[in-house]
Amino acid sequence: MIERSSGVLMPMSSLPSRYGIGTMGKEAFRFVDFLAAAAQKYWQLLPLGPTGYGDSPYSSCSTFAGNPYLIDLELLIEDGLLKQKEVEAVDWGSNPAKTDYGILYQERPPLLRKAYERGKEKYRVEFEAFCAENARWLNNYTLYVAVKKHFDMKSWTEWPDDTIRMHRPEGVQKYSVLLRDEIDFQAFVQFLFFRQWEALKAYAVKKGIRLIGDIPIYVAMDSADIWSEPQFFQLDTQYRPKEVAGVPPDAFTDAGQLWGNPLYDWARMKADGYGWWIRRIEGATKLFDVLRIDHFRGMDSYWAVPSGEATAKNGHWREGPGMGLVGVLTSWFNETDFIAEDLGYLTPSVRKLVKDSGLPGMKVMEFAFNAHGDSDYLPHCCGENSVCYLGTHDNDTVMGWLTTTSKEDRAFAKRYMHITQGEGWCWGMIRSGMATASRLFVVLMQDLLELDGSARMNTPGKESGNWCWRMLPGAATEELAERLKLYTLTFRRSAEEQEEPETADKEETDTEKK
């Protein structure tokens, strides 16, 4: 069970780096040190799979594979798999605050190919052991990527050879031989990813930091998962989605959100004992200590939109698996902590499912402050079995939120949380979140840094320009860690002995003067 504690939501891709994107290298280890120094217990990350359409980590071509972009190049140099001059020869972009995915798409694969050529013999024994241990998902994933490249990156639904498009044994055999070198290369890339991840996770364990991972409820149509096991999805005889996923119009967008993912064939999954989901969660538990189930309300009922619709407006609700699946997962993985992302349109049946599951739900403070009505997200409404956030990766930063909320709501929030000029909005809200009864409090790194809306990670419904924010080098300072530690200890979210830093009296005096 999650104890009273706190943590920081920081995407791996958002860490500082000289090479275009945050990785599992020295800056990730430094961030673990920062969390430990700040008396934090959790590091929450976004999904770590290969990014897909729109560079979204929630639209990956595999629920099991790791993102090659997150492999640290400096560690490969230390391992003798790359040369410093090879890495330095690439123009990784001029803006350290943004990720340029176009550059990564062009420049990463050739470097990883060099690492493969130099490392396939050096690490042969370890590599073969990795392939054997992960064969169930790795064989399908690597073949999928290799064939996709062979057919000019077309979606698997457009592959011209029906034998491989339909995943028939003769097609699998043919292309497994024809594309052997590319398949081995893709497998080696995964070997490198998980080798670096395991080292980082071991360091986090040593420092007392637990990792929270995200489980997107749906998978991308153009993915190894659906290509290799289409029977578990609502597809027609030509493997086209009958209906697709989304959510109805809400606070984010008047047109709803048309995600476009194929929907699960829940009856077929139930008949199989939910084996697909068991395998998926088992893979995730090898990466993370806690799993946040994205769009948990879809387990109760889900929004189904007819294929071909331009928006999500004309969808309808369909019954989900409910406790039939949730009960299987919580009993099968009874030593794993789960968080239910129970945001969105909540009906009595959704609330009942969250209650019956026993999982902590989410409270988002940016949704709380309505001057003319009550909200379940107000800090005094946050029960113990919940996780409190100021905002998530889908929300604006606190400073950005202030520019869009009404004058009346802002005045109510200021009065409710006793926001002062000396403390500021971000830290005043952090204090209020820390003070809730919620078992866990999580804050965006952007809000610790008091950044404006330009640092927002994702705007739902916006097709491009998301997932790019990166923290500048040196931003996670000792002083910042000390301030976060003070708040954490004050509200008893750490087992450390209560200490009063030297800055405490000065900070209190400055606030009183304001």
Residue pairs with C-beta under 8 A, 6 or more apart in sequence:
1 337
1 439
2 290
2 337
2 360
2 387
2 439
2 440
3 41
3 439
4 439
4 440
4 492
4 493
5 40
5 41
5 42
5 439
5 440
5 441
5 493
5 494
6 40
6 41
6 42
6 434
6 440
6 441
6 442
6 443
6 488
6 493
6 494
7 35
7 40
7 41
7 42
7 43
7 44
7 210
7 212
7 440
7 441
7 442
7 443
8 35
8 38
8 40
8 42
8 43
8 44
8 442
8 443
8 444
8 445
8 448
9 44
9 45
9 389
9 392
9 393
9 442
9 443
9 444
9 445
10 31
10 43
10 44
10 45
10 444
10 445
10 471
11 22
11 45
11 46
11 57
11 393
11 457
11 467
12 22
12 23
12 24
12 28
12 45
12 46
12 48
12 70
13 21
13 22
13 46
13 57
13 69
13 70
13 99
13 467
13 470
14 22
14 445
14 457
14 469
14 470
14 471
15 22
15 23
15 27
15 28
15 31
15 470
15 471
16 22
16 27
16 96
16 470
16 471
16 472
16 473
16 474
16 475
17 23
17 25
17 27
17 470
18 92
19 73
19 74
19 87
19 90
19 92
20 92
20 93
20 99
20 100
20 103
20 104
20 107
21 69
21 70
21 99
21 104
21 470
22 28
22 70
22 99
22 470
22 471
23 69
23 70
23 71
23 72
23 73
24 70
24 71
24 72
24 75
24 193
24 196
24 197
24 199
24 200
25 72
25 73
25 74
25 75
25 196
26 72
26 74
28 72
28 200
29 200
29 203
30 476
31 43
31 476
32 43
32 200
32 203
32 204
32 207
32 209
33 207
34 476
34 480
34 481
35 42
35 43
35 207
35 209
36 207
36 208
36 209
37 478
37 481
37 482
37 485
38 480
38 481
38 482
38 484
38 485
38 488
39 484
39 485
39 488
39 489
39 493
39 494
39 496
40 209
40 484
40 488
40 494
41 208
41 209
41 210
41 493
41 494
42 209
42 210
42 211
42 212
42 290
42 440
42 442
43 204
43 209
43 210
43 211
43 212
44 211
44 212
44 214
44 292
44 442
45 211
45 212
45 213
45 214
45 288
46 57
46 58
46 214
46 393
46 457
47 57
47 58
47 60
47 213
47 214
47 215
47 216
48 57
48 66
48 67
48 70
48 197
48 213
48 287
49 57
49 60
49 61
49 62
49 63
49 64
49 65
49 66
49 67
50 60
50 61
50 62
50 65
50 66
50 67
50 68
50 69
51 57
51 59
51 60
51 67
51 69
51 101
51 467
52 59
52 60
52 61
52 220
52 222
52 223
53 59
53 220
53 222
54 463
54 464
54 466
54 467
55 99
55 101
55 466
55 467
55 468
56 458
56 466
56 467
57 67
57 214
57 467
58 214
58 216
58 294
59 220
59 261
60 67
60 216
60 219
60 220
60 223
61 141
61 144
61 145
61 220
61 222
61 223
61 224
62 137
62 141
62 144
62 223
62 224
62 225
63 216
63 219
63 223
63 225
63 280
63 283
64 134
64 137
64 138
64 141
64 280
64 283
65 137
65 138
65 141
65 190
65 193
65 224
66 190
66 193
66 194
66 197
67 193
68 108
68 109
68 112
68 189
68 193
69 101
69 104
69 108
70 193
71 112
71 189
71 192
71 193
71 196
72 196
73 82
73 87
73 111
74 87
75 196
76 82
76 111
76 115
76 192
77 83
77 84
77 87
79 119
80 118
80 122
81 114
81 115
81 118
81 119
81 122
82 111
82 114
82 115
82 118
86 111
86 114
87 111
90 103
90 107
90 111
91 103
92 100
92 103
92 107
93 100
93 103
96 470
96 472
96 473
97 455
97 469
97 470
97 472
98 468
98 469
98 470
99 467
99 468
99 469
99 470
100 468
101 467
101 468
112 185
112 189
112 192
113 185
115 188
115 192
116 184
116 185
116 188
116 189
119 127
119 188
119 192
120 127
120 184
120 188
123 191
126 191
126 195
127 187
127 188
127 191
130 187
130 190
130 191
130 194
130 195
131 138
131 187
131 191
134 190
136 279
137 224
137 279
137 283
138 187
138 190
140 224
140 227
140 228
141 186
141 190
141 224
142 183
142 184
142 186
142 187
142 190
143 172
143 175
143 176
143 179
143 183
143 224
144 156
144 223
144 224
144 227
144 228
145 182
145 186
145 224
146 175
146 179
146 182
146 183
146 186
147 156
147 159
147 164
147 175
147 179
148 154
148 155
148 156
149 182
150 175
150 178
150 179
150 182
151 158
151 159
151 160
155 221
155 222
156 165
156 222
156 227
157 165
157 221
157 222
157 239
157 240
159 165
161 171
162 168
162 171
163 170
163 171
163 174
164 171
164 172
164 174
164 175
165 171
165 239
166 239
167 227
167 228
167 230
176 183
197 287
201 211
201 287
204 210
204 211
210 289
210 290
211 287
211 288
211 289
211 290
212 288
212 289
212 290
212 291
212 292
212 339
212 442
213 284
213 287
213 288
213 290
213 291
213 292
214 291
214 292
214 294
215 280
215 281
215 284
215 291
215 292
215 293
215 294
216 294
216 295
217 293
217 294
217 295
217 296
217 298
217 299
218 245
218 259
218 261
218 262
218 263
218 264
218 295
218 298
219 225
219 226
219 261
219 262
220 226
220 261
221 241
221 260
221 261
221 262
226 233
226 235
226 262
229 276
230 239
231 265
231 268
232 264
232 265
232 268
232 269
232 272
232 276
233 241
233 262
233 263
233 264
233 265
234 241
234 242
234 243
234 262
234 263
234 264
234 265
235 241
235 242
235 262
236 242
240 307
241 262
241 263
241 307
242 263
242 307
243 263
243 304
243 305
243 306
243 307
243 315
244 258
244 259
244 260
244 261
244 262
244 263
244 304
244 305
244 307
245 259
245 260
245 261
245 262
245 263
245 298
245 302
245 303
245 304
245 305
246 256
246 257
246 258
246 259
246 260
246 303
246 305
246 312
246 315
247 256
247 257
247 259
247 295
247 303
247 312
247 344
247 345
248 256
248 303
248 312
248 313
248 315
248 345
249 255
249 256
249 312
249 313
250 256
250 257
250 344
250 345
251 367
252 394
252 460
252 461
253 460
253 461
255 311
255 312
255 313
255 461
256 303
256 311
256 312
256 313
256 315
257 312
257 460
257 461
258 305
258 309
258 310
258 311
258 312
259 312
263 302
263 304
263 318
266 320
266 321
266 325
269 275
269 276
269 277
269 321
269 325
270 321
270 324
270 325
273 328
274 321
274 324
274 325
274 328
274 329
277 325
277 328
277 329
278 328
278 329
278 332
281 291
281 329
281 332
281 333
281 336
282 333
284 291
285 291
285 333
285 336
289 336
289 337
290 336
290 337
290 338
290 339
291 336
291 337
291 338
291 339
292 338
292 339
292 341
293 299
293 338
293 339
293 340
293 341
293 359
294 341
295 341
295 344
296 340
296 341
296 342
296 353
296 354
296 359
296 361
297 342
297 343
297 344
297 345
297 346
297 350
298 320
299 320
299 321
299 322
299 325
299 326
299 353
300 319
300 320
300 322
300 347
300 349
300 350
300 353
301 317
301 318
301 319
301 320
301 347
301 349
301 350
302 317
302 318
302 320
303 312
303 315
303 316
303 317
304 315
304 316
304 317
304 318
305 312
305 314
305 315
306 314
306 315
309 315
322 353
323 353
323 356
323 357
326 353
326 356
326 357
326 359
327 357
329 338
330 338
330 357
330 358
330 359
338 357
338 359
339 359
339 360
339 361
339 362
339 387
339 440
340 354
340 357
340 359
340 360
340 361
340 362
341 362
342 350
342 351
342 354
342 361
342 362
343 362
343 364
354 361
358 385
360 385
360 386
360 387
360 438
360 439
360 440
361 385
361 386
361 387
362 386
362 387
362 388
362 389
362 392
363 376
363 377
363 381
363 382
363 386
363 387
363 388
363 389
363 436
363 438
364 377
364 389
364 390
364 391
364 392
364 395
365 377
365 379
365 388
365 389
365 390
365 391
365 429
365 432
365 433
366 390
366 391
366 395
366 396
366 398
366 401
367 375
367 377
368 375
368 377
368 378
368 379
368 413
369 375
369 378
369 405
369 409
369 410
369 412
369 413
369 416
370 409
370 412
371 406
371 408
371 409
371 411
371 412
372 408
375 381
378 416
379 388
379 416
379 417
379 432
379 433
379 435
379 436
380 436
382 388
382 436
382 437
382 438
383 437
383 438
384 437
384 438
384 439
385 439
386 436
386 437
386 438
386 439
387 438
387 439
387 440
387 441
387 442
388 433
388 436
388 438
388 440
388 441
388 442
389 433
389 441
389 442
389 443
389 444
390 398
390 426
390 429
390 430
390 433
390 443
390 444
390 447
391 397
391 398
391 401
391 444
391 447
392 444
393 444
393 457
393 458
394 457
394 458
394 459
394 460
395 401
395 456
396 404
396 453
396 456
397 444
397 446
397 447
397 451
397 452
397 453
397 455
397 456
398 425
398 426
398 429
398 447
398 450
399 425
399 426
399 447
399 450
399 451
399 452
399 453
400 452
400 453
400 454
400 455
400 456
401 453
402 410
402 425
403 452
403 453
405 413
413 419
416 432
417 428
417 429
417 431
417 432
418 428
419 425
419 428
419 429
420 428
420 511
420 514
421 514
422 507
422 510
422 511
422 513
422 514
423 431
423 511
424 450
425 450
426 447
426 448
426 450
427 450
427 483
427 487
429 447
430 443
430 447
430 448
430 484
430 487
431 487
431 491
433 441
433 443
434 441
434 487
434 488
434 490
434 491
434 493
435 491
441 493
444 457
445 471
445 476
446 455
446 456
446 457
446 469
448 480
448 484
449 455
449 471
449 475
449 480
455 469
456 469
457 466
457 467
457 469
458 466
458 467
459 465
459 466
479 503
482 501
482 503
483 503
483 507
485 494
485 501
486 500
486 501
486 503
486 504
486 507
488 494
489 496
489 498
489 499
490 498
